[in-house]
C-alpha cells in the first residue's frame, strides 16, 4: 500500500491544545467580510491562517501578539478532508474543512514565538 503524502502547517496558538476559539475563522467571528477589504483578504475570510514553515508562523506571532505565544504543527494527509490554499504572502495558506477533523492532525508544540 502506498504512503499518503502529508503536508505540515504551522499556526500560532495561545495554548496546547488550542481551544475551540482558536479554530474560528474571520467569517465565524465577524460574519461577511467588509466591502472595503482587498479581494485577496475576502477570499481568505473563511479559512484558518497557517504557514508552511515555523519561521512564517513565528513572524506572524511576533507581528500579531494577540494570537498567542506558541507555534503548533498540524501534519495533514492528502485526502483527509482538510484543504489548503496559498493566500496572501508566500508561505501563507488558508486551511478549510471540519475543525474536529483538523484537530486530529495536531502534532505538538513546535516552539515559542
HUNORFEN-V543577 format. One record per residue. N is the residue number from 1. RES is the residue in three letters. SS is DSSP state (H for helix, E for strand, - for the rest). OMEGA is omega in whole degrees, 0 to 359 (NA if undefined). Layout:
N&RES&SS&OMEGA ; N&RES&SS&OMEGA
//
This chain:
1&UNK&-&182 ; 2&UNK&-&176 ; 3&UNK&-&177 ; 4&UNK&-&177 ; 5&UNK&-&181 ; 6&UNK&E&175 ; 7&UNK&E&177 ; 8&UNK&E&177 ; 9&UNK&E&185 ; 10&UNK&E&178 ; 11&UNK&E&174 ; 12&UNK&E&182 ; 13&UNK&E&177 ; 14&UNK&-&183 ; 15&UNK&-&176 ; 16&UNK&-&357 ; 17&UNK&-&177 ; 18&UNK&-&178 ; 19&UNK&-&186 ; 20&UNK&H&179 ; 21&UNK&H&182 ; 22&UNK&H&176 ; 23&UNK&H&180 ; 24&UNK&-&177 ; 25&UNK&-&173 ; 26&UNK&H&177 ; 27&UNK&H&179 ; 28&UNK&H&185 ; 29&UNK&H&192 ; 30&UNK&H&185 ; 31&UNK&-&182 ; 32&UNK&-&180 ; 33&UNK&-&176 ; 34&UNK&-&182 ; 35&UNK&-&184 ; 36&UNK&-&178 ; 37&UNK&-&175 ; 38&UNK&-&182 ; 39&UNK&H&181 ; 40&UNK&H&179 ; 41&UNK&H&177 ; 42&UNK&H&179 ; 43&UNK&H&181 ; 44&UNK&H&190 ; 45&UNK&-&183 ; 46&UNK&-&179 ; 47&UNK&-&174 ; 48&UNK&E&181 ; 49&UNK&E&177 ; 50&UNK&E&183 ; 51&UNK&E&180 ; 52&UNK&-&178 ; 53&UNK&-&175 ; 54&UNK&H&181 ; 55&UNK&H&178 ; 56&UNK&H&178 ; 57&UNK&H&180 ; 58&UNK&H&179 ; 59&UNK&H&178 ; 60&UNK&H&179 ; 61&UNK&H&178 ; 62&UNK&H&179 ; 63&UNK&H&183 ; 64&UNK&-&188 ; 65&UNK&H&179 ; 66&UNK&H&181 ; 67&UNK&H&181 ; 68&UNK&-&184 ; 69&UNK&-&180 ; 70&UNK&E&172 ; 71&UNK&E&180 ; 72&UNK&E&182 ; 73&UNK&E&174 ; 74&UNK&E&174 ; 75&UNK&E&189 ; 76&UNK&E&177 ; 77&UNK&E&174 ; 78&UNK&-&179 ; 79&UNK&-&182 ; 80&UNK&-&182 ; 81&UNK&-&175 ; 82&UNK&-&178 ; 83&UNK&E&177 ; 84&UNK&E&183 ; 85&UNK&E&175 ; 86&UNK&E&179 ; 87&UNK&-&177 ; 88&UNK&-&184 ; 89&UNK&-&178 ; 90&UNK&-&179 ; 91&UNK&-&179 ; 92&UNK&E&180 ; 93&UNK&E&171 ; 94&UNK&E&175 ; 95&UNK&E&179 ; 96&UNK&E&178 ; 97&UNK&-&181 ; 98&UNK&-&183 ; 99&UNK&H&179 ; 100&UNK&H&176 ; 101&UNK&H&179 ; 102&UNK&H&181 ; 103&UNK&H&180 ; 104&UNK&-&184 ; 105&UNK&-&174 ; 106&UNK&E&182 ; 107&UNK&E&186 ; 108&UNK&E&169 ; 109&UNK&E&180 ; 110&UNK&E&185 ; 111&UNK&E&170 ; 112&UNK&E&178 ; 113&UNK&-&NA
//
